[in-house]
């Protein structure tokens, strides 16, 4: 099932991005379709968050480590989850060995409202500036992310 992003134009909906336009082309004229409609968080801000993560991950100097004789690799998804946890968006779980560890909260559109996501974004910036980009200011980081996204 495809996720479609539509824009309401008077009493008609129009595709709001290229993938939605492509998906809508496959629907025959006058066809009846079933869609679950929700108003998503600000998609541009969501993309900005992931650009922020990309900037920090690319700069992050991962220590050279081995595990059972194999080199340990950097992992973007683990990095993102660790940033969320350090920003206070995590919870404790126990594994089968009885060890406690933290898991990152879901930041899916369905589970996190826009205001909570904005708080998460701000707190993740604080973590990145403290742990990874220690020589950056918040303004420096905003400028770099905006340049990547073409906002400047």
Z-matrix of the N, CA and C atoms (Angstrom, degrees):
N
C 1 1.452
C 2 1.520 1 109.05
N 3 1.295 2 117.42 1 131.38
C 4 1.459 3 122.46 2 -178.90
C 5 1.519 4 110.44 3 -87.73
N 6 1.315 5 115.33 4 147.47
C 7 1.451 6 120.85 5 171.56
C 8 1.513 7 106.83 6 -94.32
N 9 1.299 8 116.78 7 124.20
C 10 1.457 9 121.45 8 -178.35
C 11 1.521 10 109.84 9 -107.83
N 12 1.311 11 116.82 10 137.07
C 13 1.453 12 122.18 11 174.62
C 14 1.517 13 107.11 12 -109.31
N 15 1.324 14 115.83 13 113.57
C 16 1.454 15 122.13 14 -174.98
C 17 1.523 16 110.59 15 -115.85
N 18 1.318 17 115.95 16 152.07
C 19 1.455 18 121.90 17 175.58
C 20 1.524 19 107.54 18 -117.91
N 21 1.319 20 116.54 19 129.16
C 22 1.460 21 119.90 20 179.85
C 23 1.526 22 109.38 21 -78.84
N 24 1.317 23 115.78 22 122.64
C 25 1.458 24 122.87 23 176.51
C 26 1.520 25 107.01 24 -119.55
N 27 1.318 26 116.42 25 102.27
C 28 1.458 27 122.19 26 -174.25
C 29 1.525 28 108.52 27 57.27
N 30 1.317 29 119.90 28 -115.09
C 31 1.460 30 120.84 29 179.33
C 32 1.525 31 112.01 30 -107.70
N 33 1.314 32 116.99 31 27.04
C 34 1.453 33 122.82 32 -178.65
C 35 1.517 34 108.74 33 -131.81
N 36 1.323 35 116.69 34 150.89
C 37 1.450 36 121.11 35 174.17
C 38 1.516 37 109.25 36 -106.09
N 39 1.329 38 116.38 37 141.45
C 40 1.460 39 122.25 38 178.83
C 41 1.526 40 108.48 39 -126.34
N 42 1.337 41 117.56 40 149.78
C 43 1.469 42 119.63 41 178.98
C 44 1.527 43 110.71 42 -62.33
N 45 1.315 44 115.78 43 141.54
C 46 1.458 45 120.89 44 -178.69
C 47 1.522 46 112.88 45 -105.09
N 48 1.322 47 117.86 46 -4.85
C 49 1.457 48 120.81 47 175.97
C 50 1.528 49 109.33 48 -151.17
N 51 1.323 50 115.94 49 170.67
C 52 1.460 51 120.63 50 -173.92
C 53 1.527 52 112.81 51 -66.08
N 54 1.333 53 117.28 52 -41.03
C 55 1.470 54 118.62 53 -178.45
C 56 1.532 55 111.22 54 -66.65
N 57 1.332 56 117.15 55 -34.44
C 58 1.457 57 119.89 56 176.51
C 59 1.526 58 110.30 57 -68.07
N 60 1.336 59 116.85 58 -40.55
C 61 1.466 60 120.42 59 177.84
C 62 1.524 61 110.56 60 -59.93
N 63 1.343 62 116.56 61 -42.97
C 64 1.468 63 120.36 62 178.86
C 65 1.529 64 110.93 63 -63.83
N 66 1.324 65 116.78 64 -42.36
C 67 1.464 66 120.40 65 179.29
C 68 1.521 67 110.94 66 -64.53
N 69 1.325 68 117.18 67 -38.37
C 70 1.460 69 120.64 68 -178.72
C 71 1.532 70 111.74 69 -70.49
N 72 1.327 71 117.09 70 -28.12
C 73 1.466 72 120.09 71 177.74
C 74 1.530 73 111.58 72 -62.81
N 75 1.314 74 116.38 73 -26.84
C 76 1.467 75 121.31 74 -178.77
C 77 1.532 76 112.30 75 -78.23
N 78 1.327 77 116.37 76 -12.71
C 79 1.466 78 120.80 77 179.51
C 80 1.524 79 108.05 78 -88.36
N 81 1.314 80 115.55 79 124.62
C 82 1.471 81 120.67 80 -178.29
C 83 1.522 82 110.53 81 -69.83
N 84 1.346 83 116.73 82 148.94
C 85 1.475 84 119.76 83 177.68
C 86 1.533 85 111.02 84 -55.63
N 87 1.291 86 116.35 85 140.83
C 88 1.466 87 125.29 86 179.75
C 89 1.526 88 113.67 87 66.30
N 90 1.329 89 117.83 88 8.72
C 91 1.461 90 120.37 89 177.07
C 92 1.528 91 109.11 90 -72.22
N 93 1.302 92 115.96 91 147.09
C 94 1.455 93 121.38 92 175.76
C 95 1.518 94 107.11 93 -96.52
N 96 1.313 95 116.54 94 127.74
C 97 1.459 96 121.32 95 178.63
C 98 1.521 97 108.69 96 -125.78
N 99 1.304 98 115.30 97 155.13
C 100 1.454 99 121.04 98 176.57
C 101 1.526 100 107.33 99 -107.06
N 102 1.317 101 117.27 100 131.36
C 103 1.460 102 121.30 101 -179.21
C 104 1.522 103 109.08 102 -137.55
N 105 1.304 104 115.77 103 142.15
C 106 1.459 105 120.85 104 172.22
C 107 1.520 106 106.23 105 -94.65
N 108 1.306 107 116.89 106 119.05
C 109 1.451 108 121.54 107 -173.99
C 110 1.525 109 109.87 108 -108.05
N 111 1.326 110 115.65 109 123.66
C 112 1.458 111 122.46 110 172.09
C 113 1.518 112 106.63 111 -136.25
N 114 1.297 113 117.22 112 154.42
C 115 1.452 114 120.02 113 177.01
C 116 1.519 115 107.26 114 -93.07
N 117 1.346 116 117.50 115 112.42
C 118 1.463 117 120.30 116 -174.89
C 119 1.521 118 112.14 117 -74.23
N 120 1.328 119 113.32 118 166.88
C 121 1.461 120 118.61 119 170.47
C 122 1.516 121 108.16 120 -60.95
N 123 1.291 122 115.58 121 170.97
C 124 1.451 123 122.14 122 177.25
C 125 1.532 124 108.88 123 -60.67
N 126 1.316 125 116.71 124 107.24
C 127 1.464 126 122.47 125 -175.83
C 128 1.524 127 111.60 126 -63.79
N 129 1.324 128 117.53 127 -37.11
C 130 1.467 129 120.74 128 177.71
C 131 1.513 130 111.44 129 -63.01
N 132 1.330 131 117.07 130 -39.92
C 133 1.463 132 121.32 131 178.50
C 134 1.520 133 110.02 132 -68.20
N 135 1.331 134 117.15 133 -36.43
C 136 1.468 135 122.19 134 176.71
C 137 1.534 136 109.33 135 -61.56
N 138 1.326 137 116.77 136 -45.56
C 139 1.469 138 120.92 137 177.81
C 140 1.523 139 110.85 138 -63.22
N 141 1.331 140 116.43 139 -37.00
C 142 1.463 141 120.96 140 178.67
C 143 1.528 142 110.33 141 -62.74
N 144 1.332 143 116.38 142 -39.29
C 145 1.466 144 120.28 143 177.85
C 146 1.526 145 110.56 144 -59.40
N 147 1.328 146 116.94 145 -46.21
C 148 1.463 147 119.36 146 -178.17
C 149 1.528 148 111.80 147 -70.73
N 150 1.323 149 118.28 148 -29.55
C 151 1.465 150 120.34 149 173.09
C 152 1.532 151 109.84 150 -66.18
N 153 1.321 152 116.73 151 -38.87
C 154 1.464 153 121.88 152 175.80
C 155 1.528 154 110.49 153 -59.53
N 156 1.312 155 116.44 154 -46.52
C 157 1.468 156 121.15 155 178.96
C 158 1.530 157 109.99 156 -61.24
N 159 1.334 158 117.53 157 -42.95
C 160 1.467 159 121.67 158 -179.86
C 161 1.524 160 111.34 159 -60.96
N 162 1.326 161 117.03 160 -44.08
C 163 1.470 162 120.73 161 179.16
C 164 1.525 163 109.72 162 -59.67
N 165 1.314 164 116.57 163 -49.68
C 166 1.467 165 120.37 164 -177.78
C 167 1.525 166 111.23 165 -64.88
N 168 1.323 167 117.96 166 -42.62
C 169 1.463 168 121.47 167 -178.42
C 170 1.529 169 110.55 168 -63.19
N 171 1.325 170 116.86 169 -42.73
C 172 1.463 171 120.42 170 -178.83
C 173 1.522 172 112.26 171 -64.33
N 174 1.332 173 116.79 172 -30.80
C 175 1.459 174 121.36 173 -179.08
C 176 1.534 175 112.07 174 -87.45
N 177 1.319 176 116.80 175 -26.60
C 178 1.465 177 122.05 176 -175.26
C 179 1.524 178 110.79 177 -55.69
N 180 1.312 179 115.26 178 127.00
C 181 1.458 180 122.05 179 179.25
C 182 1.527 181 108.05 180 -94.58
N 183 1.322 182 115.14 181 91.42
C 184 1.462 183 121.54 182 -178.25
C 185 1.522 184 109.44 183 -70.45
N 186 1.334 185 117.67 184 132.73
C 187 1.468 186 119.23 185 177.58
C 188 1.529 187 110.76 186 -64.56
N 189 1.325 188 116.25 187 147.59
C 190 1.460 189 121.19 188 177.02
C 191 1.526 190 107.77 189 -81.61
N 192 1.327 191 115.85 190 113.05
C 193 1.457 192 121.98 191 -177.15
C 194 1.521 193 109.75 192 -131.86
N 195 1.329 194 114.75 193 160.15
C 196 1.461 195 120.70 194 173.74
C 197 1.519 196 108.80 195 -126.95
N 198 1.323 197 115.28 196 150.48
C 199 1.455 198 122.35 197 174.81
C 200 1.517 199 107.25 198 -133.74
N 201 1.327 200 116.42 199 117.58
C 202 1.464 201 122.73 200 -177.74
C 203 1.528 202 111.43 201 52.45
N 204 1.354 203 114.84 202 42.61
C 205 1.455 204 121.16 203 176.10
C 206 1.518 205 115.36 204 80.68
N 207 1.317 206 118.20 205 0.21
C 208 1.464 207 122.14 206 -178.97
C 209 1.529 208 109.43 207 -110.59
N 210 1.336 209 117.39 208 141.86
C 211 1.467 210 118.62 209 177.69
C 212 1.529 211 110.78 210 -67.14
N 213 1.311 212 115.27 211 142.45
C 214 1.456 213 121.71 212 178.24
C 215 1.525 214 107.61 213 -89.15
N 216 1.328 215 116.23 214 133.83
C 217 1.458 216 122.46 215 -176.18
C 218 1.528 217 111.62 216 -100.17
N 219 1.335 218 115.11 217 150.21
C 220 1.463 219 120.40 218 169.43
C 221 1.523 220 107.56 219 -67.25
N 222 1.341 221 116.90 220 146.47
C 223 1.454 222 120.74 221 179.11
C 224 1.521 223 108.66 222 -138.58
N 225 1.315 224 115.75 223 118.55
C 226 1.469 225 121.52 224 -175.89
C 227 1.538 226 111.63 225 -60.73
N 228 1.327 227 117.58 226 -42.07
C 229 1.469 228 120.58 227 -178.30
C 230 1.533 229 110.87 228 -66.65
N 231 1.327 230 117.42 229 -41.96
C 232 1.471 231 120.97 230 177.11
C 233 1.526 232 109.83 231 -63.36
N 234 1.333 233 115.89 232 -41.38
C 235 1.459 234 122.06 233 179.05
C 236 1.532 235 110.04 234 -59.52
N 237 1.341 236 116.73 235 -47.32
C 238 1.468 237 121.59 236 179.20
C 239 1.522 238 110.69 237 -59.82
N 240 1.334 239 115.77 238 -45.91
C 241 1.466 240 119.40 239 -179.63
C 242 1.524 241 111.52 240 -63.83
N 243 1.331 242 117.04 241 -40.43
C 244 1.461 243 120.02 242 178.38
C 245 1.527 244 111.61 243 -63.65
N 246 1.333 245 117.32 244 -38.21
C 247 1.466 246 119.88 245 176.52
C 248 1.524 247 110.94 246 -62.12
N 249 1.334 248 117.03 247 -42.51
C 250 1.461 249 120.47 248 178.55
C 251 1.524 250 110.95 249 -62.09
N 252 1.318 251 116.44 250 -44.90
C 253 1.467 252 120.96 251 -179.81
C 254 1.521 253 110.37 252 -61.57
N 255 1.346 254 117.01 253 -47.76
C 256 1.463 255 120.63 254 179.84
C 257 1.524 256 112.30 255 -64.58
N 258 1.328 257 116.78 256 -25.56
C 259 1.470 258 121.10 257 178.22
C 260 1.527 259 111.90 258 -82.83
N 261 1.340 260 117.10 259 -0.57
C 262 1.463 261 120.46 260 178.02
C 263 1.513 262 114.30 261 94.74
N 264 1.331 263 117.19 262 12.40
C 265 1.456 264 121.56 263 179.29
C 266 1.525 265 109.97 264 -109.60
N 267 1.326 266 114.93 265 60.57
C 268 1.456 267 120.90 266 179.49
C 269 1.510 268 110.68 267 -145.32
N 270 1.310 269 114.80 268 173.36
C 271 1.466 270 120.72 269 178.52
C 272 1.528 271 108.39 270 -148.08
N 273 1.322 272 116.11 271 155.34
C 274 1.461 273 122.10 272 -176.75
C 275 1.524 274 110.80 273 -87.30
N 276 1.343 275 115.34 274 139.71
C 277 1.461 276 122.63 275 174.41
C 278 1.529 277 108.02 276 -134.51
N 279 1.315 278 115.16 277 163.22
C 280 1.458 279 119.93 278 177.61
C 281 1.531 280 107.83 279 -117.99
N 282 1.340 281 116.14 280 140.12
C 283 1.468 282 119.09 281 177.80
C 284 1.527 283 109.87 282 -96.51
N 285 1.305 284 116.07 283 -179.69
C 286 1.465 285 121.67 284 -175.09
C 287 1.531 286 112.94 285 -64.29
N 288 1.331 287 117.17 286 -22.09
C 289 1.466 288 121.62 287 177.90
C 290 1.528 289 111.95 288 -82.71
N 291 1.325 290 116.59 289 -4.89
C 292 1.455 291 120.77 290 -177.82
C 293 1.516 292 113.08 291 86.95
N 294 1.332 293 117.34 292 10.81
C 295 1.456 294 121.71 293 179.56
C 296 1.527 295 109.82 294 -88.51
N 297 1.316 296 115.85 295 140.25
C 298 1.462 297 121.21 296 178.81
C 299 1.525 298 108.42 297 -96.07
N 300 1.317 299 115.73 298 136.56
C 301 1.467 300 121.09 299 175.34
C 302 1.524 301 108.34 300 -144.22
N 303 1.301 302 115.76 301 167.71
C 304 1.466 303 120.95 302 -179.68
C 305 1.520 304 110.32 303 -101.08
N 306 1.311 305 114.78 304 143.96
C 307 1.464 306 122.88 305 173.25
C 308 1.516 307 107.29 306 -119.24
N 309 1.312 308 116.01 307 148.15
C 310 1.461 309 120.94 308 178.03
C 311 1.524 310 109.93 309 -78.97
N 312 1.330 311 116.32 310 143.86
C 313 1.460 312 121.08 311 174.05
C 314 1.519 313 109.36 312 -67.13
N 315 1.310 314 115.70 313 153.79
C 316 1.459 315 120.84 314 173.99
C 317 1.521 316 109.17 315 -70.61
N 318 1.318 317 115.61 316 138.04
C 319 1.466 318 119.69 317 175.64
C 320 1.523 319 110.06 318 -116.64
N 321 1.329 320 115.47 319 25.98
C 322 1.462 321 120.36 320 180.00
C 323 1.521 322 109.99 321 -62.36
N 324 1.323 323 115.36 322 155.57
C 325 1.463 324 120.82 323 178.93
C 326 1.525 325 110.76 324 -55.84
N 327 1.329 326 116.59 325 -37.14
C 328 1.458 327 120.49 326 -176.02
C 329 1.527 328 112.51 327 -73.50
N 330 1.325 329 117.61 328 -23.62
C 331 1.464 330 120.02 329 -173.52
C 332 1.522 331 115.01 330 -106.26
N 333 1.318 332 117.75 331 -13.99
C 334 1.459 333 119.30 332 -175.90
C 335 1.527 334 109.81 333 -130.39
N 336 1.317 335 115.51 334 122.81
C 337 1.466 336 120.85 335 179.59
C 338 1.524 337 109.75 336 -77.21
N 339 1.334 338 115.81 337 164.61
C 340 1.459 339 121.88 338 -175.13
C 341 1.527 340 112.29 339 -58.01
N 342 1.335 341 118.34 340 -44.68
C 343 1.466 342 119.46 341 -177.70
C 344 1.525 343 111.79 342 -65.44
N 345 1.329 344 117.20 343 -37.19
C 346 1.461 345 120.68 344 177.09
C 347 1.527 346 110.05 345 -67.76
N 348 1.339 347 117.19 346 -38.54
C 349 1.455 348 121.12 347 178.68
C 350 1.529 349 111.02 348 -65.21
N 351 1.332 350 117.27 349 -38.58
C 352 1.461 351 120.86 350 177.32
C 353 1.521 352 110.79 351 -64.11
N 354 1.334 353 117.55 352 -38.51
C 355 1.459 354 121.89 353 175.95
C 356 1.526 355 109.99 354 -64.41
N 357 1.329 356 116.81 355 -44.89
C 358 1.459 357 121.41 356 177.63
C 359 1.530 358 110.17 357 -57.89
N 360 1.331 359 117.41 358 -47.01
C 361 1.464 360 122.69 359 -179.96
C 362 1.525 361 110.41 360 -56.02
N 363 1.318 362 116.20 361 -48.87
C 364 1.460 363 121.29 362 -178.52
C 365 1.531 364 111.45 363 -62.42
N 366 1.322 365 116.56 364 -43.38
C 367 1.464 366 120.29 365 -178.46
C 368 1.527 367 111.85 366 -71.74
N 369 1.341 368 117.71 367 -32.38
C 370 1.466 369 120.76 368 175.69
C 371 1.531 370 109.55 369 -67.31
N 372 1.329 371 117.30 370 -38.77
C 373 1.471 372 119.72 371 175.50
C 374 1.522 373 109.83 372 -58.04
N 375 1.327 374 117.38 373 -44.44
C 376 1.460 375 120.60 374 179.22
C 377 1.531 376 111.00 375 -58.15
N 378 1.327 377 117.29 376 -43.11
C 379 1.463 378 121.60 377 179.83
C 380 1.528 379 110.46 378 -65.01
N 381 1.327 380 116.65 379 -45.06
C 382 1.468 381 120.82 380 -179.74
C 383 1.525 382 110.53 381 -60.65
N 384 1.326 383 116.83 382 -43.84
C 385 1.464 384 120.37 383 -179.89
C 386 1.524 385 111.90 384 -66.76
N 387 1.317 386 117.22 385 -30.95
C 388 1.464 387 121.00 386 179.88
C 389 1.525 388 112.34 387 -81.00
N 390 1.343 389 117.81 388 -38.41
C 391 1.468 390 121.23 389 -170.22
C 392 1.530 391 114.83 390 -103.93
N 393 1.332 392 117.93 391 -28.13
C 394 1.465 393 119.88 392 -171.19
C 395 1.525 394 112.13 393 -119.72
N 396 1.305 395 116.32 394 -57.51
C 397 1.463 396 121.28 395 -175.07
C 398 1.525 397 109.92 396 -102.60
N 399 1.306 398 116.07 397 61.96
C 400 1.463 399 121.68 398 -172.36
C 401 1.523 400 113.23 399 -66.55
N 402 1.325 401 117.57 400 -18.90
C 403 1.465 402 121.15 401 -179.91
C 404 1.533 403 112.05 402 -95.01
N 405 1.329 404 117.93 403 1.84
C 406 1.469 405 122.71 404 179.11
C 407 1.521 406 109.80 405 -95.98
N 408 1.322 407 114.66 406 154.64
C 409 1.459 408 120.78 407 166.34
C 410 1.528 409 106.56 408 -100.77
N 411 1.298 410 116.11 409 168.06
C 412 1.470 411 120.31 410 177.29
C 413 1.538 412 110.33 411 -60.09
N 414 1.317 413 116.17 412 -38.72
C 415 1.464 414 120.90 413 179.40
C 416 1.533 415 110.91 414 -65.26
N 417 1.353 416 116.52 415 -41.46
C 418 1.475 417 120.41 416 176.80
C 419 1.521 418 110.41 417 -58.18
N 420 1.319 419 115.49 418 -46.25
C 421 1.463 420 120.58 419 -177.42
C 422 1.527 421 110.91 420 -65.85
N 423 1.326 422 117.53 421 -43.83
C 424 1.469 423 120.84 422 176.73
C 425 1.524 424 111.08 423 -58.94
N 426 1.330 425 117.16 424 -42.66
C 427 1.461 426 121.47 425 -179.23
C 428 1.527 427 110.94 426 -62.23
N 429 1.339 428 117.00 427 -45.37
C 430 1.466 429 121.13 428 -179.62
C 431 1.523 430 110.71 429 -63.03
N 432 1.314 431 117.57 430 -46.34
C 433 1.470 432 121.45 431 -179.70
C 434 1.525 433 110.66 432 -63.01
N 435 1.332 434 116.92 433 -43.45
C 436 1.467 435 120.31 434 179.20
C 437 1.521 436 111.83 435 -64.54
N 438 1.331 437 117.41 436 -37.00
C 439 1.462 438 120.52 437 177.37
C 440 1.528 439 110.38 438 -64.89
N 441 1.319 440 116.92 439 -41.40
C 442 1.474 441 120.65 440 179.50
C 443 1.521 442 110.07 441 -61.18
N 444 1.323 443 116.46 442 -41.08
C 445 1.467 444 120.37 443 -177.58
C 446 1.522 445 112.64 444 -82.91
N 447 1.337 446 117.22 445 -3.95
C 448 1.452 447 120.00 446 179.51
C 449 1.507 448 113.64 447 78.44
N 450 1.340 449 118.11 448 20.89
C 451 1.459 450 120.95 449 179.88
C 452 1.523 451 111.45 450 -81.07
N 453 1.335 452 116.75 451 -15.94
C 454 1.477 453 119.83 452 -176.83
C 455 1.506 454 108.48 453 -114.70
